[in-house]
Amino acid sequence: MPSLSMVSSPDSSRLDIRSLHGDEDRRKAFAVFRQALLGIGDFGRNNPETEARFLAEGKPLGGFEDDVLRGVVNGYDSSIALPGGRRVRHLAVTHVGVSPVATRRGVARLLLVEQLRRARAEGYVVAGLRASDTGIYGRYGYGVASWSVQHDLDLTRADLAIATPRESLRIVDARESFPLFRQVADADLTPRAATLSRWDGWWAIQEYRSHHGTTPHHAVVFGPEGNERGYLRFHIESSDNWFTSARRTVIIDDLVAHDDEAWRALIGHLFAQDILHRAIFPSRPIDDPLPLLLHNPRTLEISSQRDESWIRPLDLETLLSARRFGGTRQVTIAVEDDLFPDNGGLWSLGPEGTGRSRERPEAHVTIAELTTLIFGAQQASLLAASDRIRVVSLEVAEELDRVFAISRRPHSGISF
């Protein structure tokens, strides 16, 4: 039997929130999400096995009024990397949708709050999502934990500033090599902060796209067989006539590199494709070193900076304990968390670690802005300058910059 709870709010009728476990209930929930989003086709009609695999590991919640499904949220078990390399348990929140006949009645709000409460009770340290609308999720305590940019590389004008290794590159079947891709992605020991472990449903969609895409997919791996250290997956951009086109373009679907040598080699592979004019990287870190790999950095257009990871701390003590801090001294901050008050209060952060404090606070932050600081998505001094956090002095903001300092900006590189 599905677990359920009854919740209500001033702007909605009583909502019966149930955990959905059966295959049919999962399909119905996904259908409500598709109806709400409008832009996702019913791929399960022709590929029910893929849809079943995609939905199997989810933790969907449905909101019912008089046994009519009005809204849904879903989540997948994952982990997320923190600055310093440690990982914590992460609920990948997705499929947030309300039936068009039940919008603006508080259904989504009730579902999202209930989802966070259940996730916390189940031991998740954080929840995370990709936001279709940036105005929604801050009110639930989600903060921006990483940003991304798009790279558009003009291969007809670009030259590499250094020679890149080619000996350990190996072309593989882009459709049949997903076990290898999964193995390489899981084996990365030095991921950027905000990197997620990828669940089976995510891989199912990647396989579906590579098998059913309208243009060819390609892939290359780096490293000797059995010890691969990276891979590049890409597909051809649709063209009326590929052979005579003046803008033969590839879209990068996934780039995983365990180290700088692997990254340089995989980028270099694109330059070895004489047929190509352009390569588009839809999601790269904002500090990606690709411009430094080019003789003429103007051949790389960097655009479309946007929020990527939205993270909601659930167990702040565990999250802070897993994160490495720097700085020259301890700083006491006051944290505000309306949904989970025990996350709030006074915390001491610095080179000696983290813990509860009784000192007078030198900074005041919401749980959402603290998330941004924890992952290194913004500096404390910039948040203070924009009045997103309050500090007693400029020196405190600068010390917090040192406390939360990271060497590489956070980035995940995947959507879900």
KAZI-V417438 format. One record per backbone hydrogen bond with DSSP energy under -1.0 kcal/mol. CO is the residue of the C=O (numbers start at 1). NH is the residue of the N-H. Records with the same first field share a line. If there is no record, write none. Layout:
CO->NH + NH
This chain:
3->19
5->17
7->15
9->12
15->7
16->64
17->5
18->62
22->26
23->27
24->28
25->29
26->30
27->31
28->32
29->33
30->34
31->35
32->36
33->37
34->38
37->39
41->43
42->45
43->47
47->51
48->52
49->53
50->54
51->55
52->56
55->58
60->20
61->73
62->18
63->70 + 71
64->16
65->68
68->65
70->99
71->63
72->97
73->61
74->94
75->59
76->92
78->90
79->197
80->88
81->194
82->85
83->324
86->82
88->80
89->125 + 126
90->78
91->93 + 128
92->76
94->74
97->72
99->102
106->110
107->111
108->112
109->113
110->114
111->115
112->116
113->117
114->118
115->119
116->120
117->121
118->122
119->124
120->123
125->314 + 315
126->91
127->312
128->93
129->310
133->136
137->140 + 142
138->141
143->311
146->308
148->306
149->284
150->303
151->281
152->301
153->155 + 279
154->157 + 158
159->295
166->169
168->223
170->221
173->177
177->181
178->182
179->183
180->184
181->185
182->186
183->187
192->195
193->411
195->81
199->203
200->204
201->205
202->206
203->207
204->208
205->209
206->210
207->211
208->212
209->213
216->236
218->234
219->172
220->232
221->170
222->229
224->227
229->258
230->222
231->256
232->220
233->253 + 254
234->218
235->251
241->245
248->277 + 278
249->237
250->280
251->235
254->233
256->231
259->263
260->264
261->265
262->266
263->267
264->268
265->269
267->270
268->272
270->273
272->274
273->276
277->155
278->250
279->153
280->252
281->151
284->149
285->288
289->292
290->293
291->294
293->161
296->299
297->300
299->154
301->152
303->150
306->148
309->145 + 146
310->129
311->143
312->127
315->319
316->320
317->321
318->322
331->349
332->362
333->347
334->365
335->345
336->367
340->343
341->344
345->335
346->357
347->333
348->355
349->331
350->353
355->348
362->392
363->334
364->390
365->336
366->370
367->371
368->372
369->373
370->374
371->375
372->377
379->383
380->384
381->385
382->386
383->388 + 389
384->387
390->364
393->397
394->398
395->399
396->400
397->401
398->402
399->403
400->404
403->326
